[in-house]
């Protein structure tokens, strides 16, 4: 299968995996920078692994992971600014 039909099916599968309606992909979000960050996450192999692991976690574990990630990002930014 190829062409528009295959693309539509793939988009439906991605939307289902993310738990969002297909329409979420039709218009750019109001915050283009946030969209670029999300797109970068899903196009990077590490990002897909991270997203899969995140979805398998309990909500409290997700919050802990986000806290750790934010600390790492903040430390990296401080070192870059110094």
QUINOR-V807061 format. One record per residue. N is the residue number from 1. RES is the residue in one small letter. OMEGA is omega in degrees with one decimal (none if undefined). Layout:
n: <N,N>
res: <RES,RES>
omega: <OMEGA,OMEGA>
This chain:
n: <1,2,3,4,5,6,7,8,9,10,11,12,13,14,15,16,17,18,19,20,21,22,23,24,25,26,27,28,29,30,31,32,33,34,35,36,37,38,39,40,41,42,43,44,45,46,47,48,49,50,51,52,53,54,55,56,57,58,59,60,61,62,63,64,65,66,67,68,69,70,71,72,73,74,75,76,77,78,79,80,81,82>
res: <x,x,x,x,x,x,x,x,x,x,x,x,x,x,x,x,x,x,x,x,x,x,x,x,x,x,x,x,x,x,x,x,x,x,x,x,x,x,x,x,x,x,x,x,x,x,x,x,x,x,x,x,x,x,x,x,x,x,x,x,x,x,x,x,x,x,x,x,x,x,x,x,x,x,x,x,x,x,x,x,x,x>
omega: <178.2,177.6,-174.9,-179.1,178.4,179.5,179.6,179.3,179.0,178.4,177.3,179.5,178.7,179.9,179.3,179.7,-179.9,-179.8,179.3,176.0,178.2,-179.2,179.5,-178.5,-173.7,-178.3,178.1,178.6,180.0,-178.8,-176.3,179.5,178.2,178.6,179.5,178.8,179.3,179.0,178.2,178.3,-175.4,177.8,177.7,179.0,179.3,179.3,177.7,177.1,179.4,-179.9,178.9,178.5,179.4,-178.0,180.0,-176.0,170.9,-178.5,-178.9,176.3,175.9,179.9,179.6,178.5,179.0,177.4,178.8,179.8,-179.9,177.7,179.3,179.7,179.5,178.2,179.2,179.8,178.8,-180.0,178.9,-179.0,-176.7,none>
